[in-house]
Each structure stands twice: as C-alpha cells, then as structure tokens.
Amino acid sequence: MFFIYNQNMKKYDFYIVPTPIGNLSDITIRAIEILKQVDIIACEDLRVTQKLLNYYNIKTKCISYHKFNEKERINCFLKILNEGKQIALVSDAGTPLFCDPGAIVIEELRKQNFKVTSLAGANAVATFLSQIPRKDEDFIFTGFLPKKTTQIENILKKYKSTDLVFYDSPKRILNTLEIIARIRPDSKTAVGRELTKIFEEIIIDDIKNVIEYFKKNTPKGEIVALVFRKNNLEFIDINEKISLLKSKNFKAKEIAVILSTLYNINKNDVYKKCLC
C-alpha cells in the first residue's frame, strides 16, 4: 500500500527540509511540495535559498535564520505557529542541523509540543561515505575541525582507532592534512570535494600522496574528508588478553566489548580474533 501525500493536509507544524549539496536536481518531490505548501521558509542565506526556489518556481516567503539570530527568532517562529501556520527550515546545502543552525529552535518547539518532522534528502557525509570502501560501518563525525592546531592533534589522537570524518574549507585543508601527516604519518586519507557537481573529485591515498596532490592541484569547493582508522591490534598482546578472558568464561562478544573499551581498539577486529 502506497501513501499518497496530500499537500493540503496539515500534518506537521515545522518541517526540516534537506536541500541539494550541489546538483539542484538532488531534491525530493516531497521537499518541493512542502516548500510550496508551508507559509514560511526559514533559511541561512536568503540569496542562496532563493536560487533554489527560483529554479523550482517556489513563491513561498523566506525569513533569515542563522547562528547569529537563532535565539531571537524563536519568538517569531512561535508567533507564526500559534497562528496555525507552517514553517520549513532549510540550510544553504544538505540537511539542517548537520553543522548548520536549527537545534535551538527544534528543542524549544518540542518542549511546547509542536509537531516537528524531518524529510529524507541530501547529506554530504552520507554521499561521501557511500563512495569510500571501508572495513566496517563505525565512524566518528566531528563536523568542522577546530582552528587551533593542538585541538586538531587531540582529536586525531583520540579517534585513531575509528574512521574520522570531518568537514573542511579549501583554504584550510592543506594545513589540516599536514597536521594529520605529522601526528599520524602512516595514515590513509580520503578527501572529497564538489560532491554531486561537475568537478566532483574524491582522492583516496596515503596522507603524503594526498598532500602532494593538493599542492599541485589547488583544492576548491566544499570538502569532506576521512582519516582511516589505525589498526591498534599489533600494539598490544591482544591474543594473550583474549586467552585470559576466555579462561574466565567470557564469550567472544563480551571480550570484544571489554578490550575495545579498555584499549580503544575496534570491537569488530577483536571479535574476529576471538573466533580464530
């Protein structure tokens, strides 16, 4: 049985609507319908959103909503919703609340029992990772890395046993890669830029080779990157610890949880060793 969406039916008060991360065709039919149906569209940059709306002939009124006016907009949104109207929240690109404003207003709306929903749609992290061959599904997403070198170094050290995904700007990425090379010189890295656009590019190589590539080819556009996890099993006598825990009648899944927690190593790798 298929659900036929009726755009005249008021189902939710507030919609979180993903927009294309590059190619304007990467938007769902439902998203277009919602943007036409609602009374107000809240957006980061009116100029950016207007290009999308013009492309799909959407005439809905827009108001600004960004990290500098989040709190002051709450009362405005509440007034609109209390009048029985609907609002859609969009970001400049991708899914709102992923490194974009929105959390403050969503928290307040849920406290006041307004009906909030999110549509499925474009997301840079998912688009990027779907093209990256990895050993398992575990990863850490940190958003944009901090500006201070020491803070970046601490993140790289903390998550060395998990695939680390982050956003970066073309102006900063080369410096970020050089920090990665200094802290984790043997790491493998993937960098994606201009995803879904004409000049989309994904580079997957050892960190030194990726640095050399971008020294010769100046990076442009929005960037998503990944530092592949380091296999720490060789740095501890994992087999001895597995044998010890087995002698205490711990099961493979329990051992995997215990050792991954104690030594910050990948749980799946430990589990596989337990079965050997």
Secondary structure, DSSP 8 states (H G I E B T S, - for coil): ------TTS---SEEE--B-SS-TT---HHHHHHHHHSSEEEES-HHHHHHHHHHTT---EEEE--TTTHHHHHHHHHHHHHTT--EEE--SSB-TTSSSS-HHHHHHHHHTT--EEE-----HHHHHHTTS--SSS-EEEEEE--SSHHHHHHHHHHTTTSEEEEEE-TTTHHHHHHHHHHH-TT-EEEEEESTTSTT-EEEEEEHHHHHHHHHHS---S-EEEEE----GGGGTTHHHHHHHHHHTT--HHHHHHHHHHHH---HHHHHHHHT-
